[in-house]
């Protein structure tokens, strides 16, 4: 800011000393008053906007969009505890899927048994009859060819094989080379049926 310096003469007031007085120019005084008013207006606008946002965030309006639940994915039916052999389970599921695909006019799936239903990592499995039967029924309920891929049916497999081991699993194979691990007695695994082949 600029200030002017005015010196009062000693003759104007008897017995007074020289004084220096600083005065602010009129142009600066007006600007300062304007800045204060503008600051008050800016504060008022900010407070008004803040109050509007706060009031809008406390509304009890409901969403206007409908709730759309997600589509169900894979299905794993309940078991009945009755084991059936791998060849029978695979043949039953392959036949049921082929029939359902034919009814819908879908392309035939190319499956090889027992890889179609066999879980990875083993070769000695029996399958639960209840899960195989229910998967066969599930294929009959499909209404589109895409249902076979979108909603695969998972059968329950059990490994009754024992190899006289100590109950510990075997070691994995060398990287890049296939190898089987040891079996640890009874094991329950699941296999995908109807997903277009073995995983």
C-alpha positions in Angstrom: 0.0 0.0 0.0 1.0 3.5 -0.6 1.0 6.1 2.1 1.5 9.8 1.9 3.6 11.7 4.3 2.2 15.0 5.6 4.2 17.2 7.9 2.4 19.7 10.0 4.0 23.1 10.4 4.8 24.3 13.9 3.1 27.6 13.4 -0.3 26.2 12.9 -0.6 25.0 16.5 1.4 27.0 19.1 3.7 24.9 21.2 3.3 21.8 19.1 6.1 19.8 17.6 6.5 18.6 14.1 4.5 15.5 13.5 4.4 13.0 10.7 1.1 11.6 9.7 0.4 8.8 7.3 -2.7 8.9 5.2 -4.1 6.3 2.8 -5.1 7.6 -0.6 -8.9 7.7 -1.3 -8.5 5.2 -4.2 -7.1 2.6 -1.9 -9.7 3.2 0.8 -12.5 2.5 -1.6 -10.9 -0.7 -2.9 -10.4 -2.0 0.6 -14.1 -1.5 1.4 -15.1 -3.3 -1.8 -12.8 -6.2 -1.0 -14.5 -6.7 2.3 -17.9 -6.6 0.8 -16.9 -9.1 -1.9 -15.4 -11.4 0.7 -18.7 -11.4 2.7 -20.7 -12.1 -0.5 -18.3 -15.0 -1.4 -18.7 -16.5 2.1 -22.4 -16.2 1.9 -22.5 -18.0 -1.5 -20.2 -20.8 -0.2 -22.3 -21.3 2.9 -25.5 -21.4 0.8 -24.0 -24.0 -1.6 -22.8 -26.1 1.4 -26.3 -25.9 3.0 -27.9 -27.0 -0.3 -25.6 -30.0 -0.7 -26.1 -31.0 2.9 -29.9 -30.8 2.5 -29.8 -32.8 -0.7 -27.8 -35.6 0.8 -30.3 -36.1 3.6 -33.2 -36.9 1.4 -35.2 -40.1 1.8 -35.7 -40.7 -2.0 -35.5 -44.3 -3.1 -33.6 -45.6 -6.2 -35.6 -45.4 -9.4 -34.0 -48.5 -10.9 -35.4 -52.0 -10.5 -33.4 -54.5 -8.5 -32.0 -57.1 -10.9 -30.5 -60.2 -9.1 -27.5 -61.9 -10.6 -28.0 -65.0 -12.7 -27.3 -68.4 -11.0 -24.1 -70.1 -12.2 -23.0 -73.7 -11.7 -25.3 -76.1 -10.0 -24.2 -78.9 -7.7 -27.1 -81.2 -6.7 -27.4 -82.9 -3.4 -26.1 -86.4 -3.0 -27.9 -89.6 -2.0 -24.8 -91.5 -0.9 -25.2 -94.3 -3.5 -22.0 -94.7 -5.5 -22.0 -95.7 -9.2 -18.9 -96.5 -11.3 -17.3 -93.9 -13.5 -18.3 -95.5 -16.9 -22.0 -95.6 -15.9 -22.0 -92.0 -14.6 -20.3 -90.7 -17.7 -22.5 -92.6 -20.1 -25.7 -91.4 -18.2 -24.6 -87.7 -18.3 -23.4 -87.8 -21.9 -26.7 -89.3 -23.0 -28.7 -86.8 -21.0 -26.8 -83.9 -22.3 -26.9 -85.1 -25.9 -30.7 -85.6 -25.6 -31.2 -82.1 -24.2 -29.0 -80.5 -26.8 -30.9 -82.3 -29.6 -34.3 -81.1 -28.2 -33.0 -77.5 -28.2 -31.4 -77.8 -31.7 -27.9 -77.2 -30.2 -24.6 -78.4 -31.7 -23.6 -81.8 -30.3 -20.9 -81.6 -27.6 -17.8 -83.6 -28.1 -17.0 -85.4 -24.9 -14.7 -88.3 -24.2 -15.5 -90.5 -21.2 -14.3 -90.6 -18.5 -12.5 -87.3 -18.9 -15.9 -85.6 -19.4 -16.7 -86.0 -15.7 -13.4 -86.9 -14.1 -11.9 -84.4 -11.7 -8.3 -83.4 -12.4 -5.5 -85.2 -10.5 -6.7 -88.8 -10.3 -8.0 -91.9 -12.0 -9.8 -93.8 -9.4 -13.3 -92.3 -8.8 -16.9 -93.4 -8.1 -19.7 -90.9 -8.5 -22.8 -90.2 -6.4 -25.9 -91.5 -8.1 -28.1 -88.7 -6.8 -25.9 -86.0 -8.2 -25.6 -87.8 -11.6 -29.4 -88.2 -11.8 -30.1 -84.6 -10.8 -27.6 -83.3 -13.3 -29.3 -85.3 -16.0 -32.6 -83.8 -15.0 -31.0 -80.3 -14.9 -30.0 -80.7 -18.6 -33.6 -81.3 -19.4 -34.7 -78.0 -17.9 -32.4 -75.9 -20.1 -34.1 -73.5 -22.5 -31.2 -72.3 -24.5 -28.0 -73.7 -25.9 -25.9 -71.2 -23.9 -27.3 -72.7 -20.6 -24.9 -75.7 -21.0 -22.0 -73.3 -20.6 -23.6 -70.7 -18.3 -25.0 -73.2 -15.8 -22.8 -76.3 -15.7 -23.9 -79.1 -13.4 -21.2 -80.5 -11.0 -21.4 -84.1 -10.0 -19.9 -85.3 -6.8 -17.0 -87.8 -7.1 -15.4 -89.9 -4.4 -12.0 -91.6 -4.6 -12.1 -94.9 -2.7 -8.6 -95.9 -3.9 -5.9 -96.7 -1.3 -2.4 -97.5 -2.2 -1.2 -98.7 1.2 0.3 -95.3 1.9 0.8 -93.6 5.2 -2.1 -91.2 4.6 0.1 -88.4 3.3 -0.3 -87.1 -0.2 2.3 -87.7 -2.8 4.7 -85.2 -4.3 3.8 -83.2 -7.4 5.4 -83.7 -10.8 8.4 -81.9 -12.2 7.4 -78.6 -13.8 6.0 -79.3 -17.3 5.9 -83.0 -16.8 2.7 -84.9 -15.8 2.8 -86.9 -12.6 0.3 -88.2 -10.1 0.4 -87.5 -6.4 -0.3 -90.2 -3.9 -3.8 -90.9 -2.5 -4.7 -90.2 1.1 -7.6 -92.7 1.5 -11.2 -91.5 0.9 -11.5 -88.1 -0.8 -14.5 -86.2 -2.1 -14.1 -84.0 -5.1 -16.4 -82.4 -7.6 -16.3 -82.6 -11.4 -18.0 -80.3 -13.9 -20.4 -82.1 -16.2 -21.9 -80.3 -19.2 -19.4 -77.5 -19.4 -18.1 -78.6 -22.8 -15.5 -81.1 -21.7 -13.1 -81.7 -18.9 -11.5 -78.7 -17.1 
